[in-house]
């Protein structure tokens, strides 16, 4: 099943028939005759046809696309926008990739949030990486969150520099770091060094750090980071103790293992899965 078909099925179960018939007619026209003007016009009219306040009922979530929409709480308008972009990219990527990029360039905040949050659904989604990377520069939290949190796109397509920029800014903006996907898989030595440097700056200014921030450092524990682990393990904050223990436990460094041996209770709790990164703050 094409992604556009999966989206249209959810729309069909929820939107009114008049809006669906209009959308079908418009997309059929766009499929037959390439037209940037008609694409922009159709996109601009979606908000008048699909009510974002309408409750969405998912009668079936057996496919990845509908499951992704459900897990992110997509509304009818968001789905209609992603459906339109997905449909035209499926039928003629050579022509419509450029036109979809133009739509994103002039998108308002709500439209851009939708595009970024559901970017991974679009065909040839890597073609729009520049828009995703550009979103990292914003200080508008809903835009930054859309690409950063609960989104597989950065882990799939960002290079290490872009990933590290995203992770550090998420910490700086005090976002929920536990909602960033594939943190261990995208961990790298440069990020571990950046995390340590940033932590030292915060400590020097007597400021706190989200203990989740340390999650990517396990495989890169050099002397400096081992000193950081000692500070975490001896902190008065029990959550920092857990974070330090987790980093040492999943490290392959003998010194980290030896350090953790001094905190046997924490080690035992991690071994029995009573302490994990997912339950760190519980």
Secondary structure in CASP SS format (residue, H / E / C, confidence):
PFRMAT SS
TARGET T0000
AUTHOR 0000-0000-0000
METHOD secondary structure of the structure
MODEL  1
X C 1.00
X C 1.00
X H 1.00
X H 1.00
X H 1.00
X H 1.00
X H 1.00
X H 1.00
X H 1.00
X H 1.00
X H 1.00
X H 1.00
X H 1.00
X H 1.00
X C 1.00
X C 1.00
X H 1.00
X H 1.00
X H 1.00
X H 1.00
X H 1.00
X H 1.00
X H 1.00
X H 1.00
X H 1.00
X H 1.00
X H 1.00
X H 1.00
X H 1.00
X H 1.00
X H 1.00
X H 1.00
X C 1.00
X C 1.00
X C 1.00
X H 1.00
X H 1.00
X H 1.00
X H 1.00
X H 1.00
X H 1.00
X H 1.00
X H 1.00
X H 1.00
X H 1.00
X H 1.00
X H 1.00
X H 1.00
X H 1.00
X C 1.00
X C 1.00
X C 1.00
X C 1.00
X C 1.00
X C 1.00
X C 1.00
X C 1.00
X C 1.00
X C 1.00
X C 1.00
X C 1.00
X C 1.00
X C 1.00
X H 1.00
X H 1.00
X H 1.00
X H 1.00
X H 1.00
X H 1.00
X H 1.00
X H 1.00
X C 1.00
X C 1.00
X C 1.00
X C 1.00
X H 1.00
X H 1.00
X H 1.00
X H 1.00
X H 1.00
X H 1.00
X H 1.00
X H 1.00
X H 1.00
X H 1.00
X H 1.00
X H 1.00
X H 1.00
X H 1.00
X H 1.00
X H 1.00
X C 1.00
X H 1.00
X H 1.00
X H 1.00
X H 1.00
X H 1.00
X H 1.00
X H 1.00
X H 1.00
X H 1.00
X H 1.00
X H 1.00
X H 1.00
X H 1.00
X C 1.00
X C 1.00
X C 1.00
X H 1.00
X H 1.00
X H 1.00
X H 1.00
X H 1.00
X H 1.00
X H 1.00
X H 1.00
X H 1.00
X C 1.00
X H 1.00
X H 1.00
X H 1.00
X C 1.00
X C 1.00
X C 1.00
X H 1.00
X H 1.00
X H 1.00
X H 1.00
X H 1.00
X H 1.00
X H 1.00
X H 1.00
X H 1.00
X H 1.00
X H 1.00
X H 1.00
X H 1.00
X C 1.00
X C 1.00
X C 1.00
X H 1.00
X H 1.00
X H 1.00
X H 1.00
X H 1.00
X H 1.00
X H 1.00
X H 1.00
X C 1.00
X C 1.00
X C 1.00
X C 1.00
X H 1.00
X H 1.00
X H 1.00
X H 1.00
X H 1.00
X C 1.00
X C 1.00
X H 1.00
X H 1.00
X H 1.00
X H 1.00
X H 1.00
X H 1.00
X H 1.00
X H 1.00
X H 1.00
X H 1.00
X H 1.00
X H 1.00
X H 1.00
X C 1.00
X C 1.00
X C 1.00
X C 1.00
X H 1.00
X H 1.00
X H 1.00
X C 1.00
X C 1.00
X C 1.00
X C 1.00
X C 1.00
X C 1.00
X C 1.00
X C 1.00
X C 1.00
X H 1.00
X H 1.00
X H 1.00
X H 1.00
X H 1.00
X H 1.00
X H 1.00
X H 1.00
X H 1.00
X H 1.00
X H 1.00
X H 1.00
X H 1.00
X H 1.00
X H 1.00
X H 1.00
X C 1.00
X C 1.00
X C 1.00
X C 1.00
X C 1.00
X C 1.00
X H 1.00
X H 1.00
X H 1.00
X H 1.00
X H 1.00
X H 1.00
X H 1.00
X H 1.00
X H 1.00
X H 1.00
X C 1.00
X C 1.00
X H 1.00
X H 1.00
X H 1.00
X H 1.00
X H 1.00
X H 1.00
X H 1.00
X H 1.00
X H 1.00
X H 1.00
X H 1.00
X C 1.00
X C 1.00
X C 1.00
X C 1.00
X H 1.00
X H 1.00
X H 1.00
X H 1.00
X H 1.00
X H 1.00
X H 1.00
X H 1.00
X H 1.00
X H 1.00
X H 1.00
X H 1.00
X C 1.00
X C 1.00
X C 1.00
X C 1.00
X H 1.00
X H 1.00
X H 1.00
X H 1.00
X H 1.00
X H 1.00
X H 1.00
X C 1.00
X C 1.00
X C 1.00
X H 1.00
X H 1.00
X H 1.00
X H 1.00
X H 1.00
X H 1.00
X H 1.00
X H 1.00
X C 1.00
X C 1.00
X C 1.00
X C 1.00
X C 1.00
X H 1.00
X H 1.00
X H 1.00
X C 1.00
X C 1.00
X C 1.00
END
